[in-house]
Amino acid sequence: MIVKGDQIRRLREERGYTLQEMAKKANLSLSYLSEIERGSKRPSLKTIEKLAGALNVAKTQLVEGDITDKGLSLGDRIRMMRVDKDLSLQDLGQKAGVSPSYLSEIERGTVYPALNTLKRIGEALSVSASILIAREGSLGEKLKALREEYGLTQAQLAKASEVTAGLIGQIEQGKVQPSLKTLEKIAEVMGVSPCYFIMEPCSVDQMLSMMNPDLRELLMHPNVQSVLGLISNLNEKELQFILNFIRLFKQSDL
């Protein structure tokens, strides 16, 4: 969802409102309204509703995209990585040179940081700013590759994650960005941290660190290591046979 600052200013001027008058009507500060119109602040849905009410227009006239979109936002990504690294708002704020209150607003999506601030936050989280902003489609590509690696259909993954198969398909095609809650459900089913889907390709050690503790412990078990060693040289046909055998064994075990 992108707020049309120019559109807000145009509608305000058409109605003959000054910034001061508009700010008063919308119960907003003059400086904040000015920043919204310049595009340097991204207001919350509640603020958009205030502006729409003051201008007597539908909310959809003030934004581009679906106003009900609950996709993974910049704030969601920052919060997800912060929590994954076991950092409090104060911890991350100190590392990035940003006040905890401002960082909290970024995570809630009420403000959008300047690029320099975003870079400092990225450095504090050991990621590039581009990862926080996100490249369209990269999440979907990773989800599809991991799903196929696990031998799951979209319907099977959807059922296990308690979402619709259509949503899984749209995520994989890059048509929609999942909410943080949805991403957490999918990650839990796949046995990885939600951060796996938005991080750049990384080393084996980094990959292990993003897995949940139970899966990481399982992979380090001597018996599992022995199995991995035995299958490492199998060709695709042989590996598929083993996977089919395990699925059959698990079904009969139930």
C-alpha positions as CSV (number, residue, x, y, z in Angstrom):
1,M,0.0,0.0,0.0
2,I,1.5,3.4,-1.1
3,V,0.1,6.6,0.2
4,K,-0.4,9.3,-2.5
5,G,1.0,12.4,-0.8
6,D,0.6,14.5,-4.0
7,Q,-3.1,13.4,-4.2
8,I,-3.7,14.4,-0.6
9,R,-2.1,17.9,-1.2
10,R,-4.2,18.3,-4.4
11,L,-7.4,17.4,-2.8
12,R,-6.6,19.7,0.2
13,E,-5.9,22.6,-2.2
14,E,-9.0,22.0,-4.2
15,R,-11.0,22.4,-1.0
16,G,-9.2,25.6,-0.2
17,Y,-7.7,24.2,3.0
18,T,-4.3,25.4,4.3
19,L,-2.0,22.9,5.9
20,Q,-3.0,24.2,9.3
21,E,-6.7,23.9,8.6
22,M,-6.3,20.4,7.2
23,A,-4.1,19.3,10.1
24,K,-6.8,20.6,12.5
25,K,-9.6,18.8,10.7
26,A,-7.7,15.5,10.6
27,N,-6.4,15.9,14.2
28,L,-2.8,15.7,13.1
29,S,0.3,17.8,13.7
30,L,1.1,20.3,11.0
31,S,4.6,18.9,10.5
32,Y,3.4,15.3,10.2
33,L,0.8,16.3,7.6
34,S,3.4,18.1,5.7
35,E,5.7,15.1,5.7
36,I,2.9,12.8,4.5
37,E,2.2,15.1,1.5
38,R,6.0,15.2,0.7
39,G,6.1,11.4,0.8
40,S,8.6,11.2,3.6
41,K,6.2,9.6,6.1
42,R,4.0,6.6,5.6
43,P,0.9,7.0,7.7
44,S,-1.0,4.2,9.4
45,L,-4.4,3.1,8.2
46,K,-6.0,5.0,11.1
47,T,-4.3,8.2,9.9
48,I,-5.5,7.5,6.3
49,E,-9.0,7.2,7.7
50,K,-8.7,10.6,9.4
51,L,-7.4,12.2,6.2
52,A,-10.2,10.7,4.1
53,G,-12.8,11.9,6.6
54,A,-11.4,15.4,6.6
55,L,-11.3,15.5,2.8
56,N,-14.7,13.7,2.5
57,V,-13.4,11.1,0.1
58,A,-13.0,7.3,0.1
59,K,-9.8,5.9,1.6
60,T,-9.0,4.2,-1.7
61,Q,-8.5,7.7,-3.3
62,L,-5.5,8.3,-1.1
63,V,-3.6,5.1,-1.6
64,E,-2.3,2.8,-4.3
65,G,-2.8,-0.9,-3.8
66,D,-5.1,-2.9,-1.6
67,I,-5.8,-0.9,1.6
68,T,-6.6,-4.1,3.4
69,D,-3.2,-5.6,2.5
70,K,-1.7,-7.3,5.5
71,G,1.5,-8.4,3.7
72,L,4.9,-8.6,5.2
73,S,5.9,-4.9,5.7
74,L,9.3,-3.3,6.3
75,G,8.4,-3.1,10.0
76,D,7.4,-6.8,10.1
77,R,10.8,-7.7,8.5
78,I,12.8,-5.6,11.0
79,R,10.8,-7.0,14.0
80,M,11.2,-10.6,12.7
81,M,14.9,-10.3,12.4
82,R,15.3,-8.4,15.7
83,V,13.4,-11.1,17.5
84,D,15.3,-13.8,15.7
85,K,18.5,-12.3,17.0
86,D,17.0,-12.0,20.5
87,L,17.4,-8.2,20.5
88,S,15.0,-5.8,22.4
89,L,14.0,-2.5,20.9
90,Q,16.5,-0.9,23.1
91,D,19.3,-3.3,22.0
92,L,18.7,-2.7,18.3
93,G,18.1,1.0,18.8
94,Q,21.5,1.3,20.5
95,K,23.3,-0.7,17.9
96,A,21.7,1.3,15.0
97,G,21.8,4.7,16.7
98,V,18.0,5.0,16.6
99,S,15.8,5.8,19.5
100,P,13.7,2.8,20.7
101,S,10.5,4.8,20.3
102,Y,11.3,5.7,16.7
103,L,12.2,2.1,16.0
104,S,8.9,1.0,17.5
105,E,7.1,3.3,15.1
106,I,9.0,1.8,12.2
107,E,8.0,-1.7,13.2
108,R,4.4,-0.7,13.6
109,G,4.4,0.9,10.2
110,T,3.5,4.4,11.3
111,V,6.6,5.9,9.9
112,Y,9.0,5.0,7.1
113,P,12.7,5.6,7.8
114,A,15.2,7.5,5.6
115,L,17.6,5.3,3.6
116,N,20.6,6.2,5.9
117,T,18.5,5.1,8.9
118,L,17.5,1.9,7.1
119,K,21.2,1.2,6.3
120,R,22.1,1.6,10.0
121,I,19.3,-0.8,11.0
122,G,20.5,-3.3,8.4
123,E,24.1,-3.1,9.7
124,A,22.9,-3.7,13.2
125,L,21.0,-6.7,12.1
126,S,23.9,-7.9,9.8
127,V,21.9,-7.6,6.6
128,S,21.8,-5.2,3.7
129,A,19.2,-2.6,3.4
130,S,17.9,-4.3,0.2
131,I,17.0,-7.4,2.3
132,L,14.8,-5.2,4.6
133,I,13.1,-3.6,1.6
134,A,12.9,-7.0,-0.1
135,R,13.1,-7.9,-3.8
136,E,9.7,-8.9,-5.2
137,G,9.4,-12.6,-5.9
138,S,12.4,-13.8,-4.0
139,L,10.3,-15.0,-1.0
140,G,8.0,-17.0,-3.4
141,E,11.0,-18.6,-5.2
142,K,12.5,-19.8,-1.9
143,L,9.2,-21.1,-0.7
144,K,8.6,-23.1,-3.9
145,A,12.1,-24.5,-4.0
146,L,11.9,-25.6,-0.3
147,R,8.4,-27.1,-0.8
148,E,9.5,-29.1,-3.8
149,E,12.6,-30.2,-2.0
150,Y,10.4,-31.6,0.8
151,G,8.2,-33.3,-1.9
152,L,5.0,-31.4,-0.8
153,T,2.3,-30.2,-3.1
154,Q,0.8,-26.7,-2.6
155,A,-2.3,-28.3,-1.2
156,Q,-0.4,-30.4,1.3
157,L,1.7,-27.4,2.5
158,A,-1.5,-25.3,2.7
159,K,-3.3,-27.9,4.8
160,A,-0.4,-28.2,7.2
161,S,0.0,-24.4,7.5
162,E,-3.8,-23.9,7.8
163,V,-4.0,-21.6,4.8
164,T,-5.5,-22.0,1.3
165,A,-3.7,-23.7,-1.6
166,G,-4.5,-20.6,-3.6
167,L,-2.6,-18.4,-1.2
168,I,0.4,-20.6,-1.4
169,G,0.3,-20.4,-5.2
170,Q,0.0,-16.6,-5.2
171,I,2.9,-16.3,-2.7
172,E,5.1,-18.6,-4.9
173,Q,4.2,-16.6,-8.0
174,G,5.1,-13.3,-6.2
175,K,1.6,-12.0,-6.6
176,V,1.1,-11.4,-2.9
177,Q,3.3,-11.0,0.2
178,P,2.2,-13.2,3.1
179,S,1.5,-11.7,6.5
180,L,4.0,-12.3,9.3
181,K,1.6,-14.7,11.0
182,T,1.2,-16.7,7.7
183,L,4.9,-16.8,7.2
184,E,5.5,-18.0,10.7
185,K,3.0,-20.9,10.1
186,I,4.6,-21.9,6.9
187,A,8.1,-21.7,8.4
188,E,7.1,-23.9,11.3
189,V,5.8,-26.6,8.9
190,M,9.0,-26.4,6.9
191,G,11.2,-26.5,10.0
192,V,13.0,-23.2,9.4
193,S,13.0,-19.7,10.8
194,P,10.8,-17.2,9.1
195,C,14.0,-15.3,8.3
196,Y,15.0,-18.1,5.9
197,F,12.5,-16.8,3.3
198,I,13.9,-13.2,3.2
199,M,17.6,-13.7,3.7
200,E,20.2,-13.8,1.0
201,P,21.8,-17.2,0.1
202,C,24.1,-18.0,3.0
203,S,26.6,-20.4,4.3
204,V,25.8,-23.8,5.9
205,D,26.4,-22.4,9.4
206,Q,24.0,-19.5,8.7
207,M,21.4,-21.9,7.3
208,L,21.7,-24.1,10.5
209,S,21.3,-21.0,12.7
210,M,18.0,-20.2,11.0
211,M,16.5,-23.6,11.6
212,N,14.3,-24.2,14.7
213,P,16.2,-25.8,17.6
214,D,14.4,-29.2,17.3
215,L,15.3,-29.6,13.7
216,R,18.9,-28.4,14.3
217,E,19.3,-30.9,17.1
218,L,17.9,-33.7,14.9
219,L,20.3,-32.9,12.1
220,M,23.3,-33.1,14.5
221,H,22.2,-36.6,15.8
222,P,24.8,-39.3,15.0
223,N,22.1,-41.6,13.4
224,V,20.8,-38.8,11.2
225,Q,24.4,-37.9,10.2
226,S,25.0,-41.5,9.2
227,V,21.8,-41.5,7.1
228,L,22.8,-38.3,5.4
229,G,26.2,-39.7,4.6
230,L,24.7,-42.8,3.0
231,I,22.3,-40.9,0.8
232,S,24.7,-38.1,-0.2
233,N,25.9,-40.1,-3.3
234,L,22.4,-41.3,-4.4
235,N,21.2,-40.2,-7.8
236,E,17.8,-38.5,-8.2
237,K,15.9,-41.7,-9.0
238,E,17.4,-43.5,-6.0
239,L,16.7,-40.6,-3.7
240,Q,13.1,-40.5,-4.8
241,F,12.8,-44.2,-4.1
242,I,14.1,-43.6,-0.5
243,L,11.7,-40.7,0.0
244,N,8.7,-42.7,-1.2
245,F,9.7,-45.6,1.1
246,I,9.9,-43.2,4.1
247,R,6.4,-41.8,3.3
248,L,5.0,-45.2,2.9
249,F,6.6,-46.3,6.2
250,K,5.2,-43.3,8.0
251,Q,1.7,-43.9,6.7
252,S,1.7,-47.5,7.8
253,D,3.1,-46.5,11.1
254,L,0.0,-44.3,11.7
